[in-house]
């Protein structure tokens, strides 16, 4: 259970870092740049801790799937990114994939 918490915090930090990456404007803004670098460092550290018990393929699938959804939601609200129907369908499929892994996969350490 602790490793799932580490993974969730890793995803949260990666989401913050990726969102701030745009705000850093090519690393020309000091505060967003610092948040980006610290966020990625923390995210990768926490991800490495999860790999003690969660298989790398499963951890990365969850990391990337949940991260894509969270970054897209953040971009929608913070940067007014528009989402068309195919984008919404694709994101819905990602969410379904994450749920299938979490609920049904025997490869996942629950």
N, CA, C and O atoms as a Tinker XYZ file with bonds, in Angstrom:
   440  protein
     1  N      0.822000   -1.198000    0.000000    73     2
     2  CA     0.000000    0.000000    0.000000    64     1     3
     3  C      0.867000    1.263000    0.000000    63     2     4     5
     4  O      0.551000    2.249000   -0.666000    81     3
     5  N      1.961000    1.212000    0.759000    73     3     6
     6  CA     2.850000    2.365000    0.828000    64     5     7
     7  C      3.409000    2.710000   -0.547000    63     6     8     9
     8  O      3.571000    3.883000   -0.882000    81     7
     9  N      3.703000    1.685000   -1.340000    73     7    10
    10  CA     4.269000    1.938000   -2.664000    64     9    11
    11  C      3.265000    2.565000   -3.623000    63    10    12    13
    12  O      3.649000    3.325000   -4.511000    81    11
    13  N      1.990000    2.256000   -3.454000    73    11    14
    14  CA     0.951000    2.910000   -4.256000    64    13    15
    15  C      0.893000    4.394000   -3.897000    63    14    16    17
    16  O      0.731000    5.243000   -4.773000    81    15
    17  N      1.026000    4.701000   -2.615000    73    15    18
    18  CA     1.038000    6.107000   -2.169000    64    17    19
    19  C      2.250000    6.819000   -2.774000    63    18    20    21
    20  O      2.131000    7.945000   -3.257000    81    19
    21  N      3.410000    6.168000   -2.747000    73    19    22
    22  CA     4.603000    6.755000   -3.383000    64    21    23
    23  C      4.346000    7.022000   -4.864000    63    22    24    25
    24  O      4.705000    8.077000   -5.388000    81    23
    25  N      3.722000    6.053000   -5.530000    73    23    26
    26  CA     3.441000    6.217000   -6.955000    64    25    27
    27  C      2.478000    7.381000   -7.193000    63    26    28    29
    28  O      2.676000    8.166000   -8.120000    81    27
    29  N      1.451000    7.496000   -6.376000    73    27    30
    30  CA     0.495000    8.594000   -6.540000    64    29    31
    31  C      1.161000    9.954000   -6.327000    63    30    32    33
    32  O      0.889000   10.903000   -7.062000    81    31
    33  N      2.031000   10.047000   -5.322000    73    31    34
    34  CA     2.752000   11.308000   -5.118000    64    33    35
    35  C      3.745000   11.574000   -6.244000    63    34    36    37
    36  O      3.956000   12.725000   -6.627000    81    35
    37  N      4.355000   10.515000   -6.776000    73    35    38
    38  CA     5.250000   10.678000   -7.927000    64    37    39
    39  C      4.483000   11.238000   -9.115000    63    38    40    41
    40  O      4.968000   12.130000   -9.811000    81    39
    41  N      3.287000   10.715000   -9.344000    73    39    42
    42  CA     2.453000   11.194000  -10.446000    64    41    43
    43  C      2.052000   12.642000  -10.214000    63    42    44    45
    44  O      2.070000   13.451000  -11.142000    81    43
    45  N      1.693000   12.969000   -8.990000    73    43    46
    46  CA     1.319000   14.352000   -8.670000    64    45    47
    47  C      2.482000   15.311000   -8.910000    63    46    48    49
    48  O      2.297000   16.372000   -9.506000    81    47
    49  N      3.676000   14.946000   -8.451000    73    47    50
    50  CA     4.851000   15.799000   -8.670000    64    49    51
    51  C      5.178000   15.929000  -10.150000    63    50    52    53
    52  O      5.542000   17.009000  -10.616000    81    51
    53  N      5.051000   14.837000  -10.884000    73    51    54
    54  CA     5.325000   14.886000  -12.322000    64    53    55
    55  C      4.304000   15.768000  -13.032000    63    54    56    57
    56  O      4.646000   16.485000  -13.972000    81    55
    57  N      3.061000   15.717000  -12.588000    73    55    58
    58  CA     2.017000   16.566000  -13.165000    64    57    59
    59  C      2.310000   18.042000  -12.907000    63    58    60    61
    60  O      2.185000   18.875000  -13.805000    81    59
    61  N      2.694000   18.351000  -11.695000    73    59    62
    62  CA     3.053000   19.739000  -11.363000    64    61    63
    63  C      4.252000   20.180000  -12.193000    63    62    64    65
    64  O      4.253000   21.274000  -12.757000    81    63
    65  N      5.269000   19.332000  -12.267000    73    63    66
    66  CA     6.485000   19.677000  -13.013000    64    65    67
    67  C      6.180000   19.902000  -14.490000    63    66    68    69
    68  O      6.661000   20.868000  -15.083000    81    67
    69  N      5.393000   19.027000  -15.078000    73    67    70
    70  CA     5.066000   19.160000  -16.497000    64    69    71
    71  C      4.224000   20.407000  -16.749000    63    70    72    73
    72  O      4.424000   21.104000  -17.743000    81    71
    73  N      3.294000   20.682000  -15.859000    73    71    74
    74  CA     2.473000   21.881000  -15.996000    64    73    75
    75  C      3.326000   23.137000  -15.882000    63    74    76    77
    76  O      3.114000   24.102000  -16.615000    81    75
    77  N      4.280000   23.127000  -14.971000    73    75    78
    78  CA     5.152000   24.287000  -14.796000    64    77    79
    79  C      6.186000   24.404000  -15.916000    63    78    80    81
    80  O      6.749000   25.477000  -16.135000    81    79
    81  N      6.430000   23.310000  -16.619000    73    79    82
    82  CA     7.373000   23.344000  -17.739000    64    81    83
    83  C      6.917000   24.365000  -18.776000    63    82    84    85
    84  O      7.737000   25.112000  -19.312000    81    83
    85  N      5.638000   24.403000  -19.057000    73    83    86
    86  CA     5.121000   25.408000  -19.992000    64    85    87
    87  C      5.306000   26.808000  -19.420000    63    86    88    89
    88  O      5.704000   27.729000  -20.133000    81    87
    89  N      5.018000   26.963000  -18.136000    73    87    90
    90  CA     5.142000   28.281000  -17.492000    64    89    91
    91  C      6.594000   28.754000  -17.425000    63    90    92    93
    92  O      6.852000   29.953000  -17.316000    81    91
    93  N      7.548000   27.812000  -17.489000    73    91    94
    94  CA     8.964000   28.201000  -17.418000    64    93    95
    95  C      9.431000   28.920000  -18.676000    63    94    96    97
    96  O     10.479000   29.565000  -18.682000    81    95
    97  N      8.634000   28.800000  -19.755000    73    95    98
    98  CA     8.951000   29.449000  -21.035000    64    97    99
    99  C     10.391000   29.161000  -21.467000    63    98   100   101
   100  O     11.210000   30.063000  -21.648000    81    99
   101  N     10.656000   27.876000  -21.623000    73    99   102
   102  CA    11.988000   27.456000  -22.074000    64   101   103
   103  C     13.064000   27.681000  -21.023000    63   102   104   105
   104  O     14.202000   28.008000  -21.359000    81   103
   105  N     12.718000   27.510000  -19.779000    73   103   106
   106  CA    13.620000   27.696000  -18.635000    64   105   107
   107  C     14.127000   29.139000  -18.525000    63   106   108   109
   108  O     15.239000   29.368000  -18.050000    81   107
   109  N     13.325000   30.101000  -18.956000    73   107   110
   110  CA    13.714000   31.509000  -18.826000    64   109   111
   111  C     13.094000   32.168000  -17.606000    63   110   112   113
   112  O     13.498000   33.270000  -17.234000    81   111
   113  N     12.127000   31.526000  -16.978000    73   111   114
   114  CA    11.476000   32.041000  -15.768000    64   113   115
   115  C     11.990000   31.238000  -14.577000    63   114   116   117
   116  O     11.764000   30.029000  -14.511000    81   115
   117  N     12.679000   31.887000  -13.631000    73   115   118
   118  CA    13.347000   31.154000  -12.547000    64   117   119
   119  C     12.429000   30.307000  -11.649000    63   118   120   121
   120  O     12.748000   29.151000  -11.371000    81   119
   121  N     11.317000   30.851000  -11.201000    73   119   122
   122  CA    10.486000   30.095000  -10.267000    64   121   123
   123  C      9.829000   28.891000  -10.934000    63   122   124   125
   124  O      9.917000   27.787000  -10.396000    81   123
   125  N      9.172000   29.056000  -12.089000    73   123   126
   126  CA     8.624000   27.854000  -12.739000    64   125   127
   127  C      9.709000   26.837000  -13.118000    63   126   128   129
   128  O      9.467000   25.631000  -13.087000    81   127
   129  N     10.897000   27.322000  -13.473000    73   127   130
   130  CA    12.000000   26.414000  -13.790000    64   129   131
   131  C     12.395000   25.609000  -12.561000    63   130   132   133
   132  O     12.587000   24.396000  -12.648000    81   131
   133  N     12.517000   26.275000  -11.416000    73   131   134
   134  CA    12.880000   25.581000  -10.176000    64   133   135
   135  C     11.815000   24.557000   -9.786000    63   134   136   137
   136  O     12.144000   23.437000   -9.395000    81   135
   137  N     10.545000   24.937000   -9.893000    73   135   138
   138  CA     9.461000   24.009000   -9.571000    64   137   139
   139  C      9.509000   22.808000  -10.510000    63   138   140   141
   140  O      9.302000   21.674000  -10.076000    81   139
   141  N      9.777000   23.044000  -11.781000    73   139   142
   142  CA     9.873000   21.962000  -12.759000    64   141   143
   143  C     10.988000   20.988000  -12.392000    63   142   144   145
   144  O     10.765000   19.778000  -12.340000    81   143
   145  N     12.171000   21.502000  -12.141000    73   143   146
   146  CA    13.319000   20.645000  -11.851000    64   145   147
   147  C     13.151000   19.885000  -10.539000    63   146   148   149
   148  O     13.448000   18.693000  -10.464000    81   147
   149  N     12.678000   20.572000   -9.513000    73   147   150
   150  CA    12.463000   19.917000   -8.213000    64   149   151
   151  C     11.346000   18.883000   -8.331000    63   150   152   153
   152  O     11.441000   17.789000   -7.774000    81   151
   153  N     10.292000   19.237000   -9.057000    73   151   154
   154  CA     9.174000   18.304000   -9.242000    64   153   155
   155  C      9.594000   17.034000   -9.944000    63   154   156   157
   156  O      9.232000   15.937000   -9.520000    81   155
   157  N     10.364000   17.174000  -11.027000    73   155   158
   158  CA    10.819000   15.974000  -11.742000    64   157   159
   159  C     11.769000   15.142000  -10.883000    63   158   160   161
   160  O     11.682000   13.914000  -10.883000    81   159
   161  N     12.667000   15.788000  -10.157000    73   159   162
   162  CA    13.595000   15.040000   -9.288000    64   161   163
   163  C     12.813000   14.249000   -8.241000    63   162   164   165
   164  O     13.077000   13.066000   -8.028000    81   163
   165  N     11.857000   14.899000   -7.591000    73   163   166
   166  CA    11.046000   14.219000   -6.589000    64   165   167
   167  C     10.208000   13.107000   -7.192000    63   166   168   169
   168  O     10.069000   12.035000   -6.602000    81   167
   169  N      9.655000   13.359000   -8.355000    73   167   170
   170  CA     8.816000   12.369000   -9.015000    64   169   171
   171  C      9.610000   11.117000   -9.356000    63   170   172   173
   172  O      9.154000   10.000000   -9.110000    81   171
   173  N     10.790000   11.301000   -9.918000    73   171   174
   174  CA    11.593000   10.131000  -10.290000    64   173   175
   175  C     12.107000    9.388000   -9.062000    63   174   176   177
   176  O     12.226000    8.163000   -9.087000    81   175
   177  N     12.410000   10.111000   -7.997000    73   175   178
   178  CA    12.833000    9.450000   -6.766000    64   177   179
   179  C     11.700000    8.575000   -6.228000    63   178   180   181
   180  O     11.908000    7.406000   -5.903000    81   179
   181  N     10.501000    9.154000   -6.136000    73   179   182
   182  CA     9.367000    8.381000   -5.628000    64   181   183
   183  C      9.008000    7.218000   -6.552000    63   182   184   185
   184  O      8.639000    6.141000   -6.085000    81   183
   185  N      9.117000    7.439000   -7.858000    73   183   186
   186  CA     8.868000    6.346000   -8.793000    64   185   187
   187  C      9.863000    5.213000   -8.551000    63   186   188   189
   188  O      9.488000    4.041000   -8.585000    81   187
   189  N     11.112000    5.551000   -8.312000    73   187   190
   190  CA    12.116000    4.513000   -8.070000    64   189   191
   191  C     11.790000    3.699000   -6.821000    63   190   192   193
   192  O     12.075000    2.503000   -6.771000    81   191
   193  N     11.193000    4.337000   -5.811000    73   191   194
   194  CA    10.813000    3.611000   -4.599000    64   193   195
   195  C      9.680000    2.628000   -4.871000    63   194   196   197
   196  O      9.630000    1.548000   -4.281000    81   195
   197  N      8.774000    3.006000   -5.762000    73   195   198
   198  CA     7.654000    2.109000   -6.049000    64   197   199
   199  C      8.101000    0.847000   -6.769000    63   198   200   201
   200  O      7.455000   -0.197000   -6.674000    81   199
   201  N      9.208000    0.952000   -7.487000    73   199   202
   202  CA     9.664000   -0.194000   -8.278000    64   201   203
   203  C     10.227000   -1.321000   -7.422000    63   202   204   205
   204  O     10.599000   -2.370000   -7.947000    81   203
   205  N     10.292000   -1.118000   -6.120000    73   203   206
   206  CA    10.705000   -2.201000   -5.220000    64   205   207
   207  C      9.678000   -3.333000   -5.225000    63   206   208   209
   208  O     10.026000   -4.507000   -5.090000    81   207
   209  N      8.408000   -2.959000   -5.383000    73   207   210
   210  CA     7.360000   -3.982000   -5.307000    64   209   211
   211  C      6.403000   -3.972000   -6.494000    63   210   212   213
   212  O      5.747000   -4.981000   -6.753000    81   211
   213  N      6.308000   -2.880000   -7.208000    73   211   214
   214  CA     5.397000   -2.799000   -8.344000    64   213   215
   215  C      6.207000   -3.024000   -9.619000    63   214   216   217
   216  O      7.218000   -2.352000   -9.823000    81   215
   217  N      5.791000   -3.946000  -10.474000    73   215   218
   218  CA     6.522000   -4.187000  -11.721000    64   217   219
   219  C      6.642000   -2.895000  -12.552000    63   218   220   221
   220  O      5.710000   -2.092000  -12.607000    81   219
   221  N      7.784000   -2.717000  -13.182000    73   219   222
   222  CA     8.059000   -1.475000  -13.894000    64   221   223
   223  C      7.030000   -1.184000  -14.992000    63   222   224   225
   224  O      6.634000   -0.032000  -15.169000    81   223
   225  N      6.602000   -2.189000  -15.716000    73   223   226
   226  CA     5.618000   -1.975000  -16.781000    64   225   227
   227  C      4.295000   -1.470000  -16.237000    63   226   228   229
   228  O      3.678000   -0.581000  -16.824000    81   227
   229  N      3.857000   -2.031000  -15.120000    73   227   230
   230  CA     2.605000   -1.607000  -14.494000    64   229   231
   231  C      2.763000   -0.213000  -13.907000    63   230   232   233
   232  O      1.898000    0.641000  -14.100000    81   231
   233  N      3.860000    0.025000  -13.190000    73   231   234
   234  CA     4.089000    1.344000  -12.590000    64   233   235
   235  C      4.135000    2.424000  -13.662000    63   234   236   237
   236  O      3.553000    3.497000  -13.500000    81   235
   237  N      4.830000    2.132000  -14.756000    73   235   238
   238  CA     4.949000    3.139000  -15.813000    64   237   239
   239  C      3.628000    3.357000  -16.536000    63   238   240   241
   240  O      3.315000    4.480000  -16.929000    81   239
   241  N      2.851000    2.295000  -16.714000    73   239   242
   242  CA     1.536000    2.438000  -17.346000    64   241   243
   243  C      0.634000    3.335000  -16.497000    63   242   244   245
   244  O     -0.061000    4.207000  -17.019000    81   243
   245  N      0.654000    3.108000  -15.196000    73   243   246
   246  CA    -0.151000    3.948000  -14.311000    64   245   247
   247  C      0.381000    5.374000  -14.274000    63   246   248   249
   248  O     -0.389000    6.332000  -14.346000    81   247
   249  N      1.701000    5.514000  -14.160000    73   247   250
   250  CA     2.358000    6.823000  -14.124000    64   249   251
   251  C      1.986000    7.640000  -15.359000    63   250   252   253
   252  O      1.545000    8.784000  -15.250000    81   251
   253  N      2.166000    7.045000  -16.518000    73   251   254
   254  CA     1.931000    7.793000  -17.748000    64   253   255
   255  C      0.442000    8.021000  -17.986000    63   254   256   257
   256  O      0.052000    9.113000  -18.400000    81   255
   257  N     -0.392000    7.025000  -17.738000    73   255   258
   258  CA    -1.820000    7.171000  -17.980000    64   257   259
   259  C     -2.463000    8.221000  -17.090000    63   258   260   261
   260  O     -3.150000    9.124000  -17.568000    81   259
   261  N     -2.231000    8.090000  -15.795000    73   259   262
   262  CA    -2.805000    9.060000  -14.862000    64   261   263
   263  C     -2.186000   10.435000  -15.096000    63   262   264   265
   264  O     -2.880000   11.450000  -15.037000    81   263
   265  N     -0.877000   10.468000  -15.363000    73   263   266
   266  CA    -0.206000   11.739000  -15.624000    64   265   267
   267  C     -0.765000   12.460000  -16.834000    63   266   268   269
   268  O     -0.950000   13.677000  -16.802000    81   267
   269  N     -1.040000   11.720000  -17.909000    73   267   270
   270  CA    -1.610000   12.325000  -19.114000    64   269   271
   271  C     -2.953000   12.976000  -18.799000    63   270   272   273
   272  O     -3.224000   14.101000  -19.219000    81   271
   273  N     -3.779000   12.262000  -18.062000    73   271   274
   274  CA    -5.099000   12.792000  -17.729000    64   273   275
   275  C     -4.969000   14.039000  -16.851000    63   274   276   277
   276  O     -5.628000   15.046000  -17.111000    81   275
   277  N     -4.134000   13.983000  -15.824000    73   275   278
   278  CA    -3.992000   15.126000  -14.921000    64   277   279
   279  C     -3.384000   16.350000  -15.610000    63   278   280   281
   280  O     -3.825000   17.476000  -15.380000    81   279
   281  N     -2.376000   16.130000  -16.450000    73   279   282
   282  CA    -1.771000   17.252000  -17.171000    64   281   283
   283  C     -2.784000   17.867000  -18.136000    63   282   284   285
   284  O     -2.832000   19.087000  -18.295000    81   283
   285  N     -3.580000   17.033000  -18.769000    73   283   286
   286  CA    -4.603000   17.546000  -19.683000    64   285   287
   287  C     -5.647000   18.374000  -18.938000    63   286   288   289
   288  O     -6.063000   19.429000  -19.417000    81   287
   289  N     -6.063000   17.904000  -17.782000    73   287   290
   290  CA    -7.021000   18.662000  -16.971000    64   289   291
   291  C     -6.401000   19.980000  -16.518000    63   290   292   293
   292  O     -7.047000   21.026000  -16.584000    81   291
   293  N     -5.154000   19.934000  -16.060000    73   291   294
   294  CA    -4.472000   21.163000  -15.636000    64   293   295
   295  C     -4.336000   22.145000  -16.800000    63   294   296   297
   296  O     -4.556000   23.344000  -16.631000    81   295
   297  N     -3.978000   21.642000  -17.971000    73   295   298
   298  CA    -3.830000   22.511000  -19.149000    64   297   299
   299  C     -5.165000   23.125000  -19.558000    63   298   300   301
   300  O     -5.214000   24.265000  -20.019000    81   299
   301  N     -6.228000   22.381000  -19.390000    73   299   302
   302  CA    -7.561000   22.894000  -19.709000    64   301   303
   303  C     -7.883000   24.110000  -18.835000    63   302   304   305
   304  O     -8.353000   25.134000  -19.331000    81   303
   305  N     -7.626000   23.986000  -17.535000    73   303   306
   306  CA    -7.970000   25.067000  -16.607000    64   305   307
   307  C     -6.936000   26.193000  -16.575000    63   306   308   309
   308  O     -7.305000   27.366000  -16.525000    81   307
   309  N     -5.650000   25.851000  -16.604000    73   307   310
   310  CA    -4.610000   26.872000  -16.466000    64   309   311
   311  C     -4.254000   27.568000  -17.770000    63   310   312   313
   312  O     -3.990000   28.770000  -17.788000    81   311
   313  N     -4.248000   26.809000  -18.858000    73   311   314
   314  CA    -3.788000   27.353000  -20.135000    64   313   315
   315  C     -4.893000   27.424000  -21.191000    63   314   316   317
   316  O     -4.638000   27.740000  -22.354000    81   315
   317  N     -6.114000   27.128000  -20.768000    73   315   318
   318  CA    -7.282000   27.198000  -21.661000    64   317   319
   319  C     -7.142000   26.301000  -22.894000    63   318   320   321
   320  O     -7.647000   26.631000  -23.967000    81   319
   321  N     -6.459000   25.177000  -22.737000    73   319   322
   322  CA    -6.313000   24.209000  -23.821000    64   321   323
   323  C     -7.686000   23.631000  -24.145000    63   322   324   325
   324  O     -8.398000   23.168000  -23.253000    81   323
   325  N     -8.044000   23.657000  -25.389000    73   323   326
   326  CA    -9.331000   23.127000  -25.828000    64   325   327
   327  C     -9.208000   21.637000  -26.140000    63   326   328   329
   328  O     -8.201000   21.182000  -26.681000    81   327
   329  N    -10.241000   20.899000  -25.792000    73   327   330
   330  CA   -10.268000   19.467000  -26.049000    64   329   331
   331  C    -11.433000   19.155000  -26.986000    63   330   332   333
   332  O    -12.584000   19.473000  -26.686000    81   331
   333  N    -11.126000   18.533000  -28.118000    73   331   334
   334  CA   -12.182000   18.155000  -29.040000    64   333   335
   335  C    -12.668000   16.735000  -28.701000    63   334   336   337
   336  O    -12.139000   16.087000  -27.798000    81   335
   337  N    -13.655000   16.280000  -29.420000    73   335   338
   338  CA   -14.249000   14.972000  -29.142000    64   337   339
   339  C    -13.243000   13.819000  -29.223000    63   338   340   341
   340  O    -13.230000   12.975000  -28.327000    81   339
   341  N    -12.401000   13.751000  -30.261000    73   339   342
   342  CA   -11.410000   12.656000  -30.278000    64   341   343
   343  C    -10.462000   12.696000  -29.067000    63   342   344   345
   344  O    -10.081000   11.649000  -28.545000    81   343
   345  N    -10.088000   13.887000  -28.630000    73   343   346
   346  CA    -9.215000   13.994000  -27.455000    64   345   347
   347  C     -9.930000   13.476000  -26.215000    63   346   348   349
   348  O     -9.336000   12.758000  -25.410000    81   347
   349  N    -11.183000   13.831000  -26.056000    73   347   350
   350  CA   -11.955000   13.362000  -24.901000    64   349   351
   351  C    -12.156000   11.854000  -24.940000    63   350   352   353
   352  O    -12.105000   11.196000  -23.901000    81   351
   353  N    -12.383000   11.306000  -26.118000    73   351   354
   354  CA   -12.523000    9.855000  -26.253000    64   353   355
   355  C    -11.208000    9.167000  -25.894000    63   354   356   357
   356  O    -11.203000    8.172000  -25.170000    81   355
   357  N    -10.099000    9.693000  -26.398000    73   355   358
   358  CA    -8.790000    9.116000  -26.089000    64   357   359
   359  C     -8.476000    9.158000  -24.606000    63   358   360   361
   360  O     -7.976000    8.181000  -24.048000    81   359
   361  N     -8.761000   10.262000  -23.974000    73   359   362
   362  CA    -8.515000   10.387000  -22.530000    64   361   363
   363  C     -9.413000    9.427000  -21.760000    63   362   364   365
   364  O     -8.986000    8.837000  -20.767000    81   363
   365  N    -10.642000    9.269000  -22.208000    73   363   366
   366  CA   -11.549000    8.313000  -21.570000    64   365   367
   367  C    -11.000000    6.891000  -21.669000    63   366   368   369
   368  O    -11.094000    6.118000  -20.715000    81   367
   369  N    -10.431000    6.551000  -22.817000    73   367   370
   370  CA    -9.832000    5.226000  -22.980000    64   369   371
   371  C     -8.621000    5.038000  -22.067000    63   370   372   373
   372  O     -8.396000    3.941000  -21.555000    81   371
   373  N     -7.849000    6.092000  -21.864000    73   371   374
   374  CA    -6.715000    6.015000  -20.935000    64   373   375
   375  C     -7.224000    5.744000  -19.524000    63   374   376   377
   376  O     -6.688000    4.888000  -18.819000    81   375
   377  N     -8.252000    6.469000  -19.116000    73   375   378
   378  CA    -8.828000    6.264000  -17.780000    64   377   379
   379  C     -9.335000    4.831000  -17.640000    63   378   380   381
   380  O     -9.112000    4.193000  -16.611000    81   379
   381  N    -10.009000    4.325000  -18.658000    73   379   382
   382  CA   -10.499000    2.942000  -18.628000    64   381   383
   383  C     -9.332000    1.971000  -18.503000    63   382   384   385
   384  O     -9.414000    0.999000  -17.752000    81   383
   385  N     -8.243000    2.224000  -19.231000    73   383   386
   386  CA    -7.071000    1.364000  -19.150000    64   385   387
   387  C     -6.462000    1.342000  -17.758000    63   386   388   389
   388  O     -6.086000    0.281000  -17.261000    81   387
   389  N     -6.363000    2.501000  -17.127000    73   387   390
   390  CA    -5.830000    2.574000  -15.762000    64   389   391
   391  C     -6.743000    1.800000  -14.809000    63   390   392   393
   392  O     -6.261000    1.069000  -13.943000    81   391
   393  N     -8.040000    1.958000  -14.965000    73   391   394
   394  CA    -8.978000    1.232000  -14.106000    64   393   395
   395  C     -8.876000   -0.280000  -14.304000    63   394   396   397
   396  O     -8.921000   -1.035000  -13.332000    81   395
   397  N     -8.743000   -0.717000  -15.524000    73   395   398
   398  CA    -8.603000   -2.161000  -15.798000    64   397   399
   399  C     -7.360000   -2.707000  -15.101000    63   398   400   401
   400  O     -7.406000   -3.767000  -14.478000    81   399
   401  N     -6.246000   -1.975000  -15.209000    73   399   402
   402  CA    -5.018000   -2.424000  -14.539000    64   401   403
   403  C     -5.228000   -2.492000  -13.038000    63   402   404   405
   404  O     -4.886000   -3.487000  -12.399000    81   403
   405  N     -5.791000   -1.434000  -12.478000    73   403   406
   406  CA    -5.954000   -1.375000  -11.024000    64   405   407
   407  C     -6.950000   -2.407000  -10.495000    63   406   408   409
   408  O     -6.739000   -2.986000   -9.430000    81   407
   409  N     -8.008000   -2.631000  -11.219000    73   407   410
   410  CA    -9.065000   -3.477000  -10.695000    64   409   411
   411  C     -8.938000   -4.953000  -11.047000    63   410   412   413
   412  O     -9.384000   -5.816000  -10.291000    81   411
   413  N     -8.327000   -5.243000  -12.195000    73   411   414
   414  CA    -8.381000   -6.624000  -12.693000    64   413   415
   415  C     -7.028000   -7.300000  -12.924000    63   414   416   417
   416  O     -6.963000   -8.527000  -12.993000    81   415
   417  N     -5.972000   -6.543000  -13.043000    73   415   418
   418  CA    -4.682000   -7.148000  -13.378000    64   417   419
   419  C     -4.097000   -7.894000  -12.187000    63   418   420   421
   420  O     -4.046000   -7.370000  -11.075000    81   419
   421  N     -3.662000   -9.107000  -12.431000    73   419   422
   422  CA    -2.954000   -9.870000  -11.400000    64   421   423
   423  C     -1.475000   -9.468000  -11.356000    63   422   424   425
   424  O     -0.751000   -9.848000  -10.436000    81   423
   425  N     -1.033000   -8.699000  -12.353000    73   423   426
   426  CA     0.346000   -8.223000  -12.373000    64   425   427
   427  C      0.550000   -7.070000  -11.399000    63   426   428   429
   428  O      1.669000   -6.810000  -10.959000    81   427
   429  N     -0.527000   -6.387000  -11.069000    73   427   430
   430  CA    -0.471000   -5.219000  -10.194000    64   429   431
   431  C     -0.378000   -5.675000   -8.748000    63   430   432   433
   432  O     -1.109000   -6.570000   -8.325000    81   431
   433  N      0.522000   -5.057000   -7.991000    73   431   434
   434  CA     0.602000   -5.314000   -6.546000    64   433   435
   435  C     -0.442000   -4.468000   -5.854000    63   434   436   437
   436  O     -0.269000   -3.255000   -5.736000    81   435
   437  N     -1.523000   -5.075000   -5.392000    73   435   438
   438  CA    -2.633000   -4.317000   -4.799000    64   437   439
   439  C     -2.364000   -4.035000   -3.367000    63   438   440
   440  O     -3.183000   -3.407000   -2.697000    81   439
